[in-house]
Amino acid sequence: MKKNILFVMNNLTCGGAEKALISLLETIDYSMYNVDLFLFKHEGLFFSKIPKQVNLLEEPFEYKYFDMSIKKAMVDCIKKGRVDIALSRVFAGYIFKREKNRARCEQRVWKYISKSLKAIDKRYDAAIGFLEKNPIYFCIDKVKANKKIGFIHTDYDKLGMDPDIDVKYFGKLDNIITVSNECVNILKQRFPMYNKKIELMYNIVSPKIINKMALMEVDIKRNGIITIVSVGRLHYAKGFGMAVEACEMLIRNGYNVRWYVVGEGEEREKLEKLIKDKNLEKVFILMGLKENPYPYIKQCDIYVQTSLFEGQCLTITEAKILNKPIVSTNFPVIYDQLNNEKNGLVVNQDSTSIYEGIKKLIDDDKLRNRLIGNLSKEKLGTESEIQKLYELIKAV
């Protein structure tokens, strides 16, 4: 008999966790599992990629009140006679104003969102909150399941979350899955009482699919220009401000480069100003969201990751699959993916170090070719990681 599984996620925007969920859903064996998917919002770059075998549950209409202005929310709630939601929205609004840390704000607001959301009636063999905070909290508060599993997709300590809130929820999970050895160590140090629950499962990546999708033609200027590509949300954690400064150094020192950033986010305006201030509008190019980023990576000369922290960097793995010379900052988990000067360059988290790493790859043909040769020998597919999830669910 098939087991019934529920995945819970915020939405399917352009982040690594969202991409990882789609890869998992493309890999799962639907002859063994009936899969439901609950999203707080039916939106995002990857929304159209949901496999047809997945049963998408109805979007919770109440959630929208916590994602709009308080004035508009109050008017609509009162019109509909939902004084309970209006009251929760008032308390949530207070936290939105007072709590400056975005992650901690999401944690603290959840109790008011939770009061407004309906529970799911169906009972599952396993419910999986596929991201820290709300998806995990929803699984605990609103889902009936024989087993409950939570995913942490990043360095827990770098988010600045309140572990006192999570310790209560983690206690109700059967397993806590995270995506790199470093993230496992961080969770075990932060939550030693749950060491036996913490499991490692790498994000699922398929070289066959990536290489096929990378064949599409895209408009990247070449003709003697050194093309650099970075992929990621325009968010402070991705360090794109350092990338702009490194780009300025390259131009100042006579390197004919174009740096393309594929992604969107809340830092666009800040980055656009920085790019303009440094007169780099024709050199450092914000491409926005692209449904298929792989052709941009395939056609570049150098892939650069300037992150301050990551959980497991999917775009690094994708660049490795496409045999691209890589320069990455030294966020802790990068050492699970790159061996300095063997399959990439790892540099310090500052613009000068990023500049020097890129300069080194441009100037040293032998090093660049050695990195490419080493990457071509690596086995990078992680489709078999799905077996770890099967084992956890099998124990139900």
JOKA-V15452 format. One record per residue. SS is DSSP state (A for helix, B for strand, O for the rest). D_CENTER is the distance of its C-alpha to the mean C-alpha in whole Angstrom. Layout:
SS;D_CENTER  SS;D_CENTER
This chain:
O;33  O;30  B;28  B;26  B;22  B;20  B;16  B;15  B;12  O;12  O;12  O;10  O;9  O;7  O;4  A;3  A;4  A;6  A;7  A;8  A;10  A;12  A;13  A;14  A;16  A;17  A;18  O;20  O;24  O;25  O;28  O;27  B;25  B;25  B;22  B;21  B;18  B;18  B;16  O;17  O;17  O;17  O;15  O;13  O;13  O;12  A;15  A;18  A;16  O;17  O;19  O;23  O;24  O;21  B;23  B;21  O;22  O;24  O;22  O;23  A;25  A;25  A;22  A;22  A;25  A;22  O;20  O;24  O;26  A;29  A;32  A;31  A;29  A;32  A;35  A;33  A;33  A;37  A;37  O;36  O;38  O;34  A;36  A;33  A;30  A;32  A;33  A;29  A;28  A;30  A;29  A;25  A;26  A;28  A;25  A;23  A;26  A;26  O;23  O;21  O;18  A;16  A;14  A;18  A;19  A;17  A;18  A;22  A;22  A;21  A;24  A;25  A;23  A;24  A;27  A;27  O;25  O;27  O;27  O;26  O;30  O;29  B;29  B;26  B;26  B;23  B;20  B;17  B;14  O;11  O;9  O;11  O;14  A;15  A;14  A;16  A;18  A;19  A;20  A;22  A;24  A;24  O;24  B;27  B;26  B;28  B;24  B;21  B;18  B;15  B;12  B;10  O;7  O;8  O;11  A;13  A;16  A;14  A;13  O;17  O;17  O;20  A;21  A;24  A;22  A;20  A;23  A;24  A;22  A;21  O;24  O;24  O;22  O;23  B;20  B;17  B;15  B;12  O;11  O;13  A;17  A;16  A;14  A;17  A;19  A;18  A;18  A;21  A;23  A;21  O;22  A;25  A;27  A;24  A;24  A;25  A;23  B;20  B;19  B;17  O;15  O;13  O;10  O;13  O;14  O;17  A;19  A;21  A;19  A;17  A;21  A;22  A;20  O;20  O;24  O;24  O;25  O;24  O;26  O;25  O;28  O;30  O;33  O;33  O;30  B;28  B;24  B;21  B;18  B;14  B;11  O;9  O;9  O;12  O;11  A;14  A;11  A;11  O;15  A;16  A;19  A;20  A;19  A;22  A;24  A;24  A;25  A;28  A;29  A;29  A;31  A;33  O;34  O;35  O;32  O;31  B;28  B;25  B;22  B;19  B;16  B;14  B;12  O;13  O;13  O;15  O;16  A;18  A;21  A;21  A;20  A;23  A;25  A;25  A;25  A;28  A;30  O;29  O;31  O;28  O;27  O;28  O;27  B;23  B;22  B;19  B;18  B;16  O;14  O;15  O;15  O;15  O;14  A;16  A;20  A;19  A;18  A;21  O;23  O;22  O;24  B;22  B;18  B;17  B;14  O;15  O;12  O;14  O;11  O;8  O;8  O;9  O;8  A;8  A;10  A;12  A;13  A;14  A;16  A;18  A;18  O;20  O;22  O;21  B;22  B;19  B;19  B;17  B;17  O;18  O;15  A;16  A;14  A;15  A;18  A;17  O;16  O;19  O;22  B;24  O;26  O;26  O;23  B;21  B;22  B;21  B;22  O;22  O;20  O;22  A;23  A;26  A;25  A;22  A;25  A;27  A;25  A;25  A;28  A;29  A;27  A;29  A;33  O;32  A;33  A;33  A;30  A;28  A;30  A;30  A;26  A;26  A;28  A;27  A;23  A;25  A;27  O;24  O;23  O;19  O;19  O;17  A;18  A;20  A;18  A;18  A;22  A;20  A;19  A;23  A;24  A;23  A;24  A;27  O;28  O;28
